[in-house]
Amino acid sequence: MIGPSPAGTLAAVSDAPADPPEQESPRDLTPIRAQVYRDPRPAEVFDRFHERARTREPDPMYEVVRVVTTLYSWTAFRVRGIAPELVPASGPVILAPNHSSFMDHFFLGASIRRKVSFMAKSQLFKPPLSFIYSHGGVFPVRRGFRDEEAFITAAAILERGGCLAMYCEGGRSRSGRIGDRARPGIGRLALESGATVVPVAIHGSERVRNWKRLRFPKVTVEYGEPFRYERVEEATRDQQQVVADEILDAIKSVYARLDAEGRQAAAARWRAERRERRTVRAA
């Protein structure tokens, strides 16, 4: 293992788990409506979406969606990115954020230049949105099933040097808190791809659901120090789980520091660290 050290929804991919238990939403958060965890459509329905994601980069649709959602994020949620330069500019990368909002995908990509591919529940792949998703770099995962096709697609994206986002908690947190245990799929992919992993803390997005109450929180996204693991051809279930839990711990560490410091202090720290790195390079 080469990490964690500076470099630089997936349980269904590795396993077929039971439907996760429902979490209760705190009273100060608008409840998330009940989730449908199993898509009754056959796996073959999604073959064309996987084929496109495996063989093509996200097309101009990605930039169109990115511009619209970024403007919305800046305006409504005053989203701010901290240390986006820690995301490698090239090569295979797994972005690993916490997950509390449907907007997390867009918050994650707003501050970085790389095109980020996403895994999304298969229920979303219905016309006309399926066209936008597939052309924008999104591919389906059939939750509640052993969806090996989703893993093959994710691995293919990384094999060609792409950037992939994965939520190691599986789905959105109803409570607004980061979960205690990761799903093993992200561990499997990190080990079998050897890709660089970047832990990401998305702070404040658990309150985005309160837009229905006309409340729009500030959202801060901090990118942590990247790390990677030595490549393993066929990782065991135990290896997958250990690595997944380590990645979740790294996310929690970045989040805890951001939460303790606050947005302004974290941004000031980032600027100071950036100046220090530039001074070292110039010396």
LINQUITA-V262338 format. One record per residue. RES is the residue in one small letter. SS is DSSP state (h for helix, s for strand, l for the rest). PSI is psi in whole degrees, -180 to 180 (999 if undefined). D_CENTER is the distance of its C-alpha to the mean C-alpha in Angstrom with 2 decimals. Layout:
RES/SS/PSI/D_CENTER
RES/SS/PSI/D_CENTER
This chain:
m/l/137/21.97
i/s/46/21.32
g/l/171/19.05
p/l/122/17.84
s/l/157/19.83
p/l/140/19.46
a/l/-73/18.96
g/l/999/16.46
t/l/13/9.52
l/l/10/10.70
a/h/-33/14.03
a/h/-21/15.60
v/h/-38/15.14
s/h/-18/17.13
d/l/174/19.25
a/l/81/20.65
p/l/164/20.24
a/l/158/22.15
d/l/134/20.70
p/l/151/18.99
p/l/146/21.28
e/l/138/21.11
q/l/149/20.34
e/l/139/22.60
s/l/136/21.53
p/l/158/23.47
r/l/-26/26.26
d/l/4/24.90
l/l/135/21.79
t/l/128/22.23
p/l/146/21.67
i/l/134/19.03
r/l/156/21.14
a/l/139/21.52
q/l/146/19.08
v/l/111/20.49
y/l/-14/19.02
r/l/128/21.16
d/l/120/21.70
p/l/-12/25.43
r/l/147/25.32
p/l/156/25.97
a/h/-31/23.45
e/h/-23/25.55
v/h/-29/24.56
f/h/4/21.16
d/h/-42/22.62
r/h/-31/22.93
f/h/-39/19.29
h/h/-43/18.40
e/h/-42/21.30
r/h/-45/20.25
a/h/-33/16.70
r/h/-29/18.39
t/h/-12/21.19
r/l/147/20.17
e/l/159/17.93
p/l/136/16.58
d/l/-170/19.86
p/h/-18/21.08
m/h/-34/19.57
y/h/-46/16.22
e/h/-36/18.17
v/h/-49/20.00
v/h/-40/17.04
r/h/-44/15.47
v/h/-47/18.87
v/h/-49/19.41
t/h/-31/16.19
t/h/-42/16.34
l/h/-41/19.96
y/h/-42/19.26
s/h/-43/16.66
w/h/-42/19.22
t/h/-51/22.09
a/h/-38/21.09
f/h/4/18.61
r/l/44/19.70
v/l/141/16.20
r/s/134/16.57
g/s/137/14.63
i/s/126/15.94
a/l/44/16.23
p/h/-19/14.24
e/h/-11/16.84
l/h/-14/15.30
v/l/118/12.90
p/l/140/15.42
a/l/-18/17.08
s/l/169/17.52
g/l/165/16.99
p/l/130/14.28
v/s/136/11.06
i/s/114/7.94
l/s/126/5.39
a/s/91/4.68
p/s/165/4.58
n/l/166/7.03
h/l/113/7.35
s/l/-13/10.78
s/l/152/11.18
f/l/-17/11.20
m/l/-6/11.00
d/h/-37/7.61
h/h/-44/6.66
f/h/-37/9.92
f/h/-41/9.99
l/h/-41/7.25
g/h/-4/9.50
a/l/-30/12.73
s/l/1/13.83
i/l/155/13.29
r/l/-20/15.50
r/l/146/13.65
k/l/128/12.76
v/s/126/9.19
s/s/146/9.30
f/s/152/7.37
m/s/131/8.61
a/s/153/10.40
k/s/142/13.28
s/h/-24/16.49
q/h/-21/18.37
l/h/-15/16.94
f/l/76/18.60
k/l/145/21.98
p/l/146/24.09
p/l/-6/23.85
l/h/-25/20.07
s/h/-33/19.56
f/h/-45/21.09
i/h/-45/18.72
y/h/-52/15.61
s/h/-37/17.08
h/h/-17/18.44
g/l/10/15.31
g/l/14/13.34
v/s/141/11.95
f/s/156/13.31
p/s/153/14.24
v/s/132/14.00
r/l/99/17.03
r/l/143/16.17
g/l/-1/19.09
f/l/162/20.25
r/l/89/20.11
d/l/81/18.30
e/h/-27/18.97
e/h/-38/18.67
a/h/-39/14.89
f/h/-41/14.84
i/h/-41/17.47
t/h/-46/15.60
a/h/-44/12.47
a/h/-37/15.14
a/h/-39/17.10
i/h/-44/14.51
l/h/-35/14.20
e/h/-33/17.98
r/l/8/18.74
g/l/22/16.82
g/l/176/13.80
c/s/126/10.35
l/s/136/7.53
a/s/137/3.74
m/s/138/3.78
y/l/108/4.52
c/l/-12/7.76
e/l/-13/9.72
g/l/-73/9.84
g/l/-176/10.43
r/l/145/10.92
s/l/123/13.20
r/l/-31/16.61
s/l/-16/18.14
g/l/-4/15.79
r/l/151/15.72
i/l/139/13.22
g/l/169/14.37
d/l/-18/16.85
r/l/136/15.80
a/l/157/12.85
r/l/146/13.07
p/l/-16/14.57
g/h/-40/12.81
i/h/-32/10.26
g/h/-42/13.53
r/h/-47/15.38
l/h/-40/13.30
a/h/-40/13.32
l/h/-46/17.04
e/h/-17/18.16
s/h/-28/16.58
g/l/15/17.28
a/l/155/14.38
t/s/136/13.58
v/s/130/10.75
v/s/110/9.66
p/s/140/8.91
v/s/134/7.88
a/s/121/9.81
i/s/109/9.73
h/s/128/13.38
g/l/-11/15.41
s/h/-17/13.09
e/h/-20/14.65
r/h/1/17.77
v/h/-33/16.66
r/h/-13/18.07
n/h/7/21.37
w/h/-27/21.88
k/h/-21/24.26
r/h/13/26.32
l/l/36/26.22
r/l/127/24.23
f/l/101/21.63
p/l/160/20.03
k/l/137/19.07
v/l/132/15.38
t/s/135/14.59
v/s/117/11.56
e/s/129/12.52
y/s/128/11.37
g/s/178/13.00
e/s/132/15.34
p/s/153/14.18
f/s/168/15.65
r/s/167/16.21
y/l/150/18.23
e/l/142/21.31
r/l/135/20.97
v/l/127/22.24
e/l/-50/23.56
e/l/96/23.25
a/l/139/21.49
t/l/165/23.11
r/h/-42/21.53
d/h/-43/22.35
q/h/-43/20.82
q/h/-45/17.52
q/h/-41/17.57
v/h/-47/18.73
v/h/-42/16.01
a/h/-42/13.24
d/h/-36/15.12
e/h/-40/15.48
i/h/-43/11.81
l/h/-39/11.59
d/h/-38/14.75
a/h/-40/13.50
i/h/-46/10.79
k/h/-38/13.80
s/h/-45/16.04
v/h/-42/14.32
y/h/-44/14.04
a/h/-42/17.64
r/h/-44/19.05
l/h/-41/17.64
d/h/-39/18.94
a/h/-40/22.25
e/h/-38/22.86
g/l/162/21.89
r/h/-49/20.56
q/h/-44/23.78
a/h/-38/24.46
a/h/-40/20.99
a/h/-38/21.46
a/h/-42/24.97
r/h/-44/23.94
w/h/-44/21.53
r/h/-41/24.44
a/h/-43/26.84
e/h/-37/24.78
r/h/-42/24.42
r/h/-40/28.18
e/h/-43/28.92
r/h/-39/27.04
r/h/-38/28.94
t/h/-42/32.16
v/h/-44/31.68
r/h/-34/31.06
a/h/-20/34.12
a/l/999/36.33
